[in-house]
């Protein structure tokens, strides 16, 4: 019997789902996905989807129902039907004996739970200061850890200390196999806002557009619309203004964009760490926050003057490298 791969897809934003869909194309096995997200319309053949109940509604009563268990976990609410049911669904799948390894993107609790069930776990990690006790436990429990960025540009000590259990595979982009046409550049500014939430308002964006006197295309932020395939917009833009989620940065690299990156508030300073790495390496103009409107003309000029060597983000074949790491765990 060919063993299947289990895959836990975190529901926040769209990045975890996008990453699974990209890597799945390079795996020669069937995949059983578990997530609180609704199943995507473009689920590939051989991939099943189990919708998990939420475990944050209703919220636990604090402090007597402390979901952190005194700081050793991030989220394990007491007496919560949704929490019980989501773990039970994954345990039932493991009990069939068909799942040879489980990819977790991302959850310390799911990583620990599956390891306790005797399943090898490939944990996909994220940037930032993940040195707290729950992350330490999750890293210790994982058989393999995949970091979807290049080690040469960002190698936090808490990961390098784990030695060869960590694979820095490079940025994973759905556009890695598509080639942008530099002759089609426009004078537009594209705001690639992502799906994970932002403090930047529609008024902030409108003020920036007025200050620059140039057209802005808004994708997923302010008054813009989410676009399932933004390749055309970001590959032809004069400058892309983007948040610093891992998928967004990988897509910038794939289209060789001249970019301004602005980290949004995320746990453990995930996006701030990514922005700092991009700024240090000269790949993008990196800011700490959304700037005052009158700064935008100068910032666009700085971005246009960049000559970024996006090959350094190692997007080419990153998904294949991630797939090989997964296969190595399921069939050592």
Residue pairs with C-beta under 8 A, 6 or more apart in sequence:
1 98
2 29
2 30
3 29
3 98
3 99
3 100
3 101
3 330
3 331
4 29
4 30
4 31
4 32
4 98
4 99
4 100
5 27
5 29
5 30
5 31
5 32
5 99
5 100
5 101
5 102
5 103
5 326
5 330
6 31
6 32
6 33
6 34
6 90
6 93
6 94
6 99
6 101
6 102
6 103
6 114
6 119
7 20
7 31
7 32
7 33
7 34
7 102
7 103
7 105
8 33
8 34
8 35
8 90
8 102
8 103
8 104
8 105
8 107
8 110
9 16
9 17
9 20
9 33
9 34
9 35
9 37
9 105
10 16
10 35
10 105
10 106
10 107
11 35
11 36
11 37
12 196
13 194
13 195
13 196
13 197
13 245
14 194
14 195
14 196
14 247
15 194
15 195
15 196
15 245
15 246
15 247
15 248
16 35
16 105
16 106
16 124
17 35
17 37
17 40
18 174
18 247
19 105
19 124
19 148
19 172
19 246
19 247
20 31
20 33
20 103
20 105
21 40
21 42
21 44
21 174
22 172
22 173
22 174
22 176
22 319
23 172
23 319
23 322
23 323
23 326
24 31
24 44
24 47
25 44
25 319
26 319
26 320
26 322
26 323
27 323
27 326
27 327
28 327
29 46
29 327
29 330
30 46
30 47
30 48
31 46
31 47
31 48
32 47
32 48
32 50
32 93
32 99
33 47
33 48
33 49
33 50
34 50
34 52
34 86
34 89
34 90
34 93
35 49
35 50
35 51
35 52
36 51
36 52
36 53
36 54
36 86
37 51
38 51
39 49
39 51
40 49
43 49
50 89
50 93
52 82
52 85
52 86
52 89
53 81
53 82
53 85
53 86
54 82
55 75
55 77
55 80
55 82
55 83
55 86
56 75
56 77
56 82
57 82
60 66
60 67
60 77
60 78
60 80
65 77
65 78
65 79
66 78
67 73
67 74
67 75
67 76
67 77
67 78
68 74
68 75
68 76
68 134
69 76
71 132
71 133
71 134
72 133
72 134
72 137
73 108
73 109
73 112
73 134
73 137
74 107
74 108
74 109
74 134
75 109
76 83
76 109
77 83
87 110
87 113
90 102
90 110
90 113
90 114
91 113
91 117
93 99
94 102
94 114
94 117
94 118
94 119
99 119
100 120
100 330
100 331
101 119
101 120
101 121
101 122
101 143
101 326
101 329
101 330
102 114
102 119
102 120
102 121
102 122
103 121
103 122
103 123
103 124
103 326
104 110
104 111
104 114
104 121
104 122
104 123
104 124
104 142
105 123
105 124
106 123
106 124
106 125
106 126
108 134
108 135
108 137
108 138
111 121
111 123
111 138
111 141
111 142
112 137
112 138
112 141
114 121
115 121
115 141
115 142
120 143
120 144
120 329
120 330
121 141
121 142
121 143
121 144
122 142
122 143
122 144
122 145
122 146
122 325
122 326
122 329
123 138
123 139
123 142
123 144
123 145
123 146
124 145
124 146
124 148
125 139
125 145
125 146
125 147
125 159
125 166
126 246
126 268
126 270
127 149
127 154
127 156
127 246
127 270
127 271
127 273
127 274
127 277
128 266
128 267
128 268
128 269
128 270
128 272
128 273
129 156
129 268
129 269
129 273
130 139
130 156
130 158
130 268
131 158
132 268
135 158
135 268
136 158
139 145
139 158
139 159
139 162
142 165
143 165
143 329
144 165
144 167
144 325
144 326
144 328
144 329
145 159
145 162
145 165
145 166
145 167
146 166
146 167
146 169
146 322
146 325
146 326
147 159
147 166
147 167
147 168
147 169
148 169
148 170
148 171
148 172
148 246
148 250
148 318
148 322
149 168
149 170
149 171
149 246
149 249
149 274
149 277
149 313
150 168
150 170
150 171
150 312
150 313
150 314
151 160
151 168
152 312
153 277
153 278
153 280
153 281
153 283
153 312
153 313
154 273
154 274
154 277
155 168
156 273
159 166
160 166
167 321
167 322
167 325
169 314
169 318
169 321
169 322
169 325
170 313
170 314
170 315
170 316
170 317
170 318
170 321
171 246
171 249
171 250
171 253
171 254
171 313
171 314
171 315
171 318
172 246
172 247
172 250
172 315
172 318
172 319
172 322
173 247
173 250
173 251
173 253
173 254
173 315
173 318
173 319
174 247
174 251
175 231
175 235
175 251
175 254
175 255
176 250
176 254
176 315
176 316
176 317
176 318
176 319
178 231
178 235
178 254
180 231
180 235
180 236
180 254
180 255
180 256
181 235
181 236
182 256
184 235
184 236
185 236
185 237
185 238
186 236
186 237
186 238
187 214
187 215
187 238
188 214
188 215
188 216
188 217
188 233
188 236
188 237
188 238
189 209
189 212
189 214
189 215
189 216
189 217
189 237
189 238
189 239
189 240
189 241
189 300
190 216
190 217
190 219
190 230
190 233
190 234
190 237
190 239
190 240
190 241
191 205
191 216
191 217
191 218
191 219
191 221
191 222
191 224
191 240
191 241
191 242
192 219
192 220
192 221
192 230
192 234
192 240
192 241
192 242
192 243
192 248
192 251
192 252
193 200
193 218
193 219
193 220
193 221
193 222
193 224
193 242
193 243
194 220
194 221
194 242
194 243
194 245
194 248
194 264
195 220
195 226
196 243
196 245
196 264
196 266
197 264
198 221
198 243
198 264
199 264
199 265
199 290
200 221
200 222
200 262
200 264
200 290
201 222
202 222
202 223
204 222
204 290
204 293
205 216
205 218
205 221
205 222
205 223
205 224
206 222
206 223
207 293
208 216
208 293
208 296
209 215
209 216
210 293
211 293
211 294
211 296
211 297
212 296
212 297
212 300
214 238
214 300
217 224
217 233
217 237
218 224
218 225
219 225
219 226
219 227
219 230
219 233
220 226
220 227
221 243
227 233
230 251
231 251
231 255
234 240
234 251
234 252
234 255
234 257
235 255
235 257
237 257
238 258
238 300
238 304
239 257
239 258
239 259
239 260
239 300
239 303
239 304
240 252
240 257
240 258
240 259
240 260
241 259
241 260
241 261
241 262
242 248
242 249
242 252
242 257
242 259
242 260
242 261
242 262
243 261
243 262
243 263
243 264
243 271
244 261
244 262
244 263
244 264
244 270
244 271
244 272
244 274
244 275
244 278
245 271
245 274
246 274
249 261
249 274
249 278
249 313
250 313
250 315
250 318
252 259
252 261
252 284
252 310
253 283
253 310
253 313
253 315
254 310
254 315
256 308
256 310
257 308
257 310
258 303
258 304
258 306
258 308
259 278
259 283
259 284
259 285
259 303
259 306
259 308
260 284
260 285
260 286
260 287
260 299
260 300
260 302
260 303
261 274
261 275
261 278
261 279
261 284
261 285
261 286
261 287
262 275
262 287
262 289
262 290
263 269
263 271
263 272
263 274
263 275
263 287
263 288
263 289
264 271
265 271
266 272
272 288
275 284
275 286
275 287
275 288
276 286
278 284
278 286
279 285
279 286
281 312
282 306
282 308
282 309
283 306
283 308
283 309
283 310
283 312
283 313
284 303
284 306
284 308
285 299
285 302
285 303
285 306
287 299
291 299
